[in-house]
Amino acid sequence: MQALKIRKVGNSLGLVLPKEVLARLKVGEGDTVYLTEAPDGCRITPMDAAFAAQMAAAEAIMREDRDVLRELAAR
């Protein structure tokens, strides 16, 4: 566990993540991370698991119904 200080960033407050944490998350400046609530606190992840699951489902539907979608697009 690492202790992080909350710092003023412009008119907001922010956390500075150590280099080692950024390396483990495989993120850098400009990347988006997600803060989700968990039973034991909060979790920072480099991706939104719920969104990733929704996209996987959408891609599966698009693959299965490719002909129907193509026909609808032509109308």
N, CA, C and O atoms as a GROMACS GRO file, in nm:
protein
  300
    1MET      N    1   0.084  -0.117   0.000
    1MET     CA    2   0.000   0.000   0.000
    1MET      C    3   0.089   0.123   0.000
    1MET      O    4   0.190   0.129   0.070
    2GLN      N    5   0.050   0.222  -0.079
    2GLN     CA    6   0.124   0.347  -0.085
    2GLN      C    7   0.033   0.460  -0.040
    2GLN      O    8  -0.085   0.463  -0.075
    3ALA      N    9   0.087   0.553   0.035
    3ALA     CA   10   0.012   0.672   0.076
    3ALA      C   11   0.034   0.780  -0.029
    3ALA      O   12   0.147   0.807  -0.068
    4LEU      N   13  -0.075   0.841  -0.074
    4LEU     CA   14  -0.069   0.948  -0.172
    4LEU      C   15  -0.128   1.074  -0.111
    4LEU      O   16  -0.226   1.068  -0.038
    5LYS      N   17  -0.068   1.188  -0.141
    5LYS     CA   18  -0.119   1.316  -0.093
    5LYS      C   19  -0.210   1.378  -0.198
    5LYS      O   20  -0.181   1.372  -0.317
    6ILE      N   21  -0.318   1.436  -0.152
    6ILE     CA   22  -0.406   1.510  -0.241
    6ILE      C   23  -0.347   1.650  -0.256
    6ILE      O   24  -0.317   1.716  -0.157
    7ARG      N   25  -0.332   1.693  -0.382
    7ARG     CA   26  -0.268   1.821  -0.410
    7ARG      C   27  -0.360   1.909  -0.492
    7ARG      O   28  -0.449   1.861  -0.562
    8LYS      N   29  -0.337   2.037  -0.483
    8LYS     CA   30  -0.413   2.133  -0.562
    8LYS      C   31  -0.357   2.133  -0.705
    8LYS      O   32  -0.236   2.144  -0.726
    9VAL      N   33  -0.447   2.120  -0.803
    9VAL     CA   34  -0.411   2.124  -0.944
    9VAL      C   35  -0.505   2.225  -1.009
    9VAL      O   36  -0.619   2.192  -1.040
   10GLY      N   37  -0.458   2.346  -1.028
   10GLY     CA   38  -0.544   2.452  -1.078
   10GLY      C   39  -0.652   2.482  -0.976
   10GLY      O   40  -0.622   2.511  -0.860
   11ASN      N   41  -0.778   2.476  -1.018
   11ASN     CA   42  -0.889   2.497  -0.926
   11ASN      C   43  -0.943   2.366  -0.869
   11ASN      O   44  -1.043   2.366  -0.798
   12SER      N   45  -0.877   2.255  -0.901
   12SER     CA   46  -0.923   2.123  -0.858
   12SER      C   47  -0.824   2.061  -0.761
   12SER      O   48  -0.724   2.123  -0.724
   13LEU      N   49  -0.853   1.939  -0.721
   13LEU     CA   50  -0.761   1.861  -0.640
   13LEU      C   51  -0.728   1.735  -0.718
   13LEU      O   52  -0.809   1.687  -0.796
   14GLY      N   53  -0.608   1.681  -0.696
   14GLY     CA   54  -0.569   1.562  -0.770
   14GLY      C   55  -0.468   1.478  -0.694
   14GLY      O   56  -0.414   1.520  -0.591
   15LEU      N   57  -0.446   1.360  -0.746
   15LEU     CA   58  -0.345   1.268  -0.693
   15LEU      C   59  -0.236   1.252  -0.796
   15LEU      O   60  -0.263   1.248  -0.916
   16VAL      N   61  -0.114   1.243  -0.752
   16VAL     CA   62  -0.002   1.215  -0.841
   16VAL      C   63   0.032   1.068  -0.820
   16VAL      O   64   0.067   1.026  -0.710
   17LEU      N   65   0.022   0.990  -0.928
   17LEU     CA   66   0.053   0.847  -0.918
   17LEU      C   67   0.202   0.826  -0.943
   17LEU      O   68   0.258   0.882  -1.037
   18PRO      N   69   0.266   0.746  -0.858
   18PRO     CA   70   0.408   0.718  -0.876
   18PRO      C   71   0.436   0.645  -1.010
   18PRO      O   72   0.348   0.578  -1.065
   19LYS      N   73   0.557   0.661  -1.058
   19LYS     CA   74   0.599   0.600  -1.184
   19LYS      C   75   0.574   0.449  -1.187
   19LYS      O   76   0.534   0.394  -1.289
   20GLU      N   77   0.599   0.383  -1.074
   20GLU     CA   78   0.582   0.238  -1.067
   20GLU      C   79   0.436   0.197  -1.085
   20GLU      O   80   0.406   0.096  -1.148
   21VAL      N   81   0.344   0.277  -1.030
   21VAL     CA   82   0.201   0.249  -1.044
   21VAL      C   83   0.159   0.268  -1.189
   21VAL      O   84   0.085   0.185  -1.244
   22LEU      N   85   0.205   0.374  -1.252
   22LEU     CA   86   0.174   0.399  -1.393
   22LEU      C   87   0.225   0.286  -1.480
   22LEU      O   88   0.159   0.244  -1.575
   23ALA      N   89   0.344   0.235  -1.448
   23ALA     CA   90   0.401   0.125  -1.526
   23ALA      C   91   0.316  -0.002  -1.509
   23ALA      O   92   0.292  -0.073  -1.607
   24ARG      N   93   0.270  -0.030  -1.387
   24ARG     CA   94   0.186  -0.149  -1.364
   24ARG      C   95   0.053  -0.137  -1.435
   24ARG      O   96   0.000  -0.236  -1.486
   25LEU      N   97  -0.003  -0.016  -1.439
   25LEU     CA   98  -0.129   0.006  -1.509
   25LEU      C   99  -0.110   0.015  -1.660
   25LEU      O  100  -0.206   0.006  -1.736
   26LYS      N  101   0.014   0.032  -1.703
   26LYS     CA  102   0.048   0.050  -1.845
   26LYS      C  103  -0.024   0.172  -1.902
   26LYS      O  104  -0.084   0.165  -2.010
   27VAL      N  105  -0.017   0.284  -1.829
   27VAL     CA  106  -0.077   0.410  -1.874
   27VAL      C  107   0.026   0.521  -1.864
   27VAL      O  108   0.126   0.509  -1.793
   28GLY      N  109   0.000   0.628  -1.934
   28GLY     CA  110   0.089   0.743  -1.931
   28GLY      C  111   0.009   0.870  -1.948
   28GLY      O  112  -0.114   0.868  -1.945
   29GLU      N  113   0.078   0.979  -1.966
   29GLU     CA  114   0.014   1.110  -1.978
   29GLU      C  115  -0.087   1.108  -2.093
   29GLU      O  116  -0.057   1.063  -2.203
   30GLY      N  117  -0.206   1.158  -2.066
   30GLY     CA  118  -0.311   1.166  -2.167
   30GLY      C  119  -0.401   1.044  -2.172
   30GLY      O  120  -0.508   1.052  -2.233
   31ASP      N  121  -0.363   0.933  -2.111
   31ASP     CA  122  -0.448   0.814  -2.109
   31ASP      C  123  -0.562   0.833  -2.010
   31ASP      O  124  -0.554   0.916  -1.920
   32THR      N  125  -0.667   0.757  -2.027
   32THR     CA  126  -0.782   0.761  -1.938
   32THR      C  127  -0.777   0.642  -1.844
   32THR      O  128  -0.751   0.530  -1.887
   33VAL      N  129  -0.803   0.667  -1.717
   33VAL     CA  130  -0.818   0.559  -1.620
   33VAL      C  131  -0.956   0.572  -1.558
   33VAL      O  132  -1.017   0.678  -1.564
   34TYR      N  133  -1.006   0.465  -1.499
   34TYR     CA  134  -1.140   0.461  -1.443
   34TYR      C  135  -1.133   0.432  -1.294
   34TYR      O  136  -1.060   0.344  -1.249
   35LEU      N  137  -1.211   0.507  -1.219
   35LEU     CA  138  -1.222   0.489  -1.075
   35LEU      C  139  -1.357   0.425  -1.049
   35LEU      O  140  -1.461   0.484  -1.078
   36THR      N  141  -1.356   0.304  -0.994
   36THR     CA  142  -1.479   0.233  -0.965
   36THR      C  143  -1.484   0.200  -0.817
   36THR      O  144  -1.382   0.174  -0.753
   37GLU      N  145  -1.605   0.202  -0.764
   37GLU     CA  146  -1.622   0.165  -0.624
   37GLU      C  147  -1.624   0.014  -0.612
   37GLU      O  148  -1.683  -0.055  -0.694
   38ALA      N  149  -1.558  -0.036  -0.509
   38ALA     CA  150  -1.552  -0.178  -0.481
   38ALA      C  151  -1.595  -0.199  -0.336
   38ALA      O  152  -1.595  -0.103  -0.258
   39PRO      N  153  -1.631  -0.320  -0.299
   39PRO     CA  154  -1.673  -0.344  -0.160
   39PRO      C  155  -1.568  -0.302  -0.057
   39PRO      O  156  -1.602  -0.261   0.054
   40ASP      N  157  -1.443  -0.312  -0.094
   40ASP     CA  158  -1.334  -0.280  -0.001
   40ASP      C  159  -1.276  -0.141  -0.021
   40ASP      O  160  -1.173  -0.109   0.038
   41GLY      N  161  -1.338  -0.057  -0.104
   41GLY     CA  162  -1.287   0.079  -0.127
   41GLY      C  163  -1.307   0.120  -0.271
   41GLY      O  164  -1.414   0.097  -0.328
   42CYS      N  165  -1.205   0.180  -0.330
   42CYS     CA  166  -1.210   0.222  -0.471
   42CYS      C  167  -1.097   0.154  -0.548
   42CYS      O  168  -0.995   0.114  -0.491
   43ARG      N  169  -1.120   0.141  -0.678
   43ARG     CA  170  -1.022   0.074  -0.763
   43ARG      C  171  -0.994   0.162  -0.884
   43ARG      O  172  -1.087   0.218  -0.943
   44ILE      N  173  -0.868   0.175  -0.921
   44ILE     CA  174  -0.828   0.249  -1.042
   44ILE      C  175  -0.784   0.145  -1.145
   44ILE      O  176  -0.696   0.063  -1.118
   45THR      N  177  -0.846   0.150  -1.263
   45THR     CA  178  -0.811   0.056  -1.368
   45THR      C  179  -0.789   0.131  -1.499
   45THR      O  180  -0.844   0.240  -1.518
   46PRO      N  181  -0.711   0.075  -1.590
   46PRO     CA  182  -0.686   0.141  -1.718
   46PRO      C  183  -0.802   0.125  -1.816
   46PRO      O  184  -0.800   0.182  -1.924
   47MET      N  185  -0.903   0.046  -1.778
   47MET     CA  186  -1.018   0.027  -1.867
   47MET      C  187  -1.143   0.011  -1.784
   47MET      O  188  -1.138  -0.025  -1.666
   48ASP      N  189  -1.256   0.037  -1.846
   48ASP     CA  190  -1.386   0.021  -1.782
   48ASP      C  191  -1.436  -0.118  -1.816
   48ASP      O  192  -1.473  -0.144  -1.931
   49ALA      N  193  -1.436  -0.209  -1.719
   49ALA     CA  194  -1.472  -0.348  -1.744
   49ALA      C  195  -1.614  -0.362  -1.797
   49ALA      O  196  -1.640  -0.444  -1.885
   50ALA      N  197  -1.707  -0.284  -1.744
   50ALA     CA  198  -1.846  -0.293  -1.790
   50ALA      C  199  -1.856  -0.250  -1.936
   50ALA      O  200  -1.925  -0.314  -2.015
   51PHE      N  201  -1.787  -0.141  -1.971
   51PHE     CA  202  -1.790  -0.094  -2.110
   51PHE      C  203  -1.724  -0.196  -2.202
   51PHE      O  204  -1.773  -0.220  -2.312
   52ALA      N  205  -1.614  -0.255  -2.159
   52ALA     CA  206  -1.546  -0.356  -2.241
   52ALA      C  207  -1.637  -0.476  -2.266
   52ALA      O  208  -1.638  -0.531  -2.376
   53ALA      N  209  -1.714  -0.517  -2.164
   53ALA     CA  210  -1.806  -0.629  -2.181
   53ALA      C  211  -1.917  -0.592  -2.279
   53ALA      O  212  -1.957  -0.674  -2.361
   54GLN      N  213  -1.969  -0.470  -2.270
   54GLN     CA  214  -2.073  -0.425  -2.362
   54GLN      C  215  -2.021  -0.421  -2.505
   54GLN      O  216  -2.092  -0.460  -2.598
   55MET      N  217  -1.898  -0.374  -2.523
   55MET     CA  218  -1.840  -0.368  -2.658
   55MET      C  219  -1.818  -0.508  -2.714
   55MET      O  220  -1.841  -0.531  -2.833
   56ALA      N  221  -1.775  -0.601  -2.630
   56ALA     CA  222  -1.755  -0.739  -2.676
   56ALA      C  223  -1.888  -0.799  -2.720
   56ALA      O  224  -1.894  -0.868  -2.822
   57ALA      N  225  -1.995  -0.772  -2.645
   57ALA     CA  226  -2.127  -0.822  -2.683
   57ALA      C  227  -2.173  -0.759  -2.815
   57ALA      O  228  -2.226  -0.828  -2.901
   58ALA      N  229  -2.151  -0.628  -2.830
   58ALA     CA  230  -2.190  -0.559  -2.954
   58ALA      C  231  -2.113  -0.614  -3.073
   58ALA      O  232  -2.170  -0.632  -3.181
   59GLU      N  233  -1.984  -0.639  -3.056
   59GLU     CA  234  -1.904  -0.694  -3.166
   59GLU      C  235  -1.951  -0.833  -3.204
   59GLU      O  236  -1.952  -0.869  -3.322
   60ALA      N  237  -1.990  -0.913  -3.105
   60ALA     CA  238  -2.040  -1.048  -3.134
   60ALA      C  239  -2.170  -1.040  -3.214
   60ALA      O  240  -2.189  -1.115  -3.310
   61ILE      N  241  -2.259  -0.950  -3.174
   61ILE     CA  242  -2.386  -0.933  -3.246
   61ILE      C  243  -2.359  -0.886  -3.389
   61ILE      O  244  -2.421  -0.934  -3.484
   62MET      N  245  -2.266  -0.790  -3.404
   62MET     CA  246  -2.236  -0.739  -3.538
   62MET      C  247  -2.177  -0.849  -3.627
   62MET      O  248  -2.205  -0.853  -3.747
   63ARG      N  249  -2.097  -0.938  -3.568
   63ARG     CA  250  -2.041  -1.049  -3.647
   63ARG      C  251  -2.151  -1.146  -3.688
   63ARG      O  252  -2.157  -1.189  -3.803
   64GLU      N  253  -2.237  -1.182  -3.592
   64GLU     CA  254  -2.343  -1.280  -3.619
   64GLU      C  255  -2.445  -1.227  -3.718
   64GLU      O  256  -2.490  -1.301  -3.806
   65ASP      N  257  -2.483  -1.102  -3.706
   65ASP     CA  258  -2.590  -1.045  -3.788
   65ASP      C  259  -2.537  -0.948  -3.893
   65ASP      O  260  -2.604  -0.851  -3.928
   66ARG      N  261  -2.419  -0.975  -3.944
   66ARG     CA  262  -2.356  -0.886  -4.041
   66ARG      C  263  -2.444  -0.863  -4.164
   66ARG      O  264  -2.456  -0.750  -4.211
   67ASP      N  265  -2.506  -0.969  -4.216
   67ASP     CA  266  -2.589  -0.955  -4.336
   67ASP      C  267  -2.713  -0.868  -4.309
   67ASP      O  268  -2.750  -0.785  -4.392
   68VAL      N  269  -2.776  -0.888  -4.194
   68VAL     CA  270  -2.894  -0.809  -4.159
   68VAL      C  271  -2.856  -0.662  -4.144
   68VAL      O  272  -2.926  -0.574  -4.194
   69LEU      N  273  -2.747  -0.636  -4.076
   69LEU     CA  274  -2.703  -0.498  -4.056
   69LEU      C  275  -2.666  -0.431  -4.188
   69LEU      O  276  -2.693  -0.313  -4.209
   70ARG      N  277  -2.604  -0.508  -4.278
   70ARG     CA  278  -2.568  -0.453  -4.409
   70ARG      C  279  -2.694  -0.417  -4.488
   70ARG      O  280  -2.699  -0.314  -4.555
   71GLU      N  281  -2.795  -0.504  -4.480
   71GLU     CA  282  -2.922  -0.479  -4.549
   71GLU      C  283  -2.991  -0.354  -4.492
   71GLU      O  284  -3.044  -0.272  -4.568
   72LEU      N  285  -2.991  -0.340  -4.361
   72LEU     CA  286  -3.051  -0.221  -4.299
   72LEU      C  287  -2.978  -0.094  -4.338
   72LEU      O  288  -3.041   0.010  -4.358
   73ALA      N  289  -2.847  -0.100  -4.348
   73ALA     CA  290  -2.768   0.016  -4.384
   73ALA      C  291  -2.795   0.058  -4.528
   73ALA      O  292  -2.784   0.176  -4.562
   74ALA      N  293  -2.830  -0.036  -4.614
   74ALA     CA  294  -2.855  -0.006  -4.754
   74ALA      C  295  -2.989   0.064  -4.775
   74ALA      O  296  -3.012   0.126  -4.879
   75ARG      N  297  -3.078   0.054  -4.677
   75ARG     CA  298  -3.212   0.115  -4.693
   75ARG      C  299  -3.212   0.262  -4.669
   75ARG      O  300  -3.317   0.326  -4.678
   0.00000   0.00000   0.00000
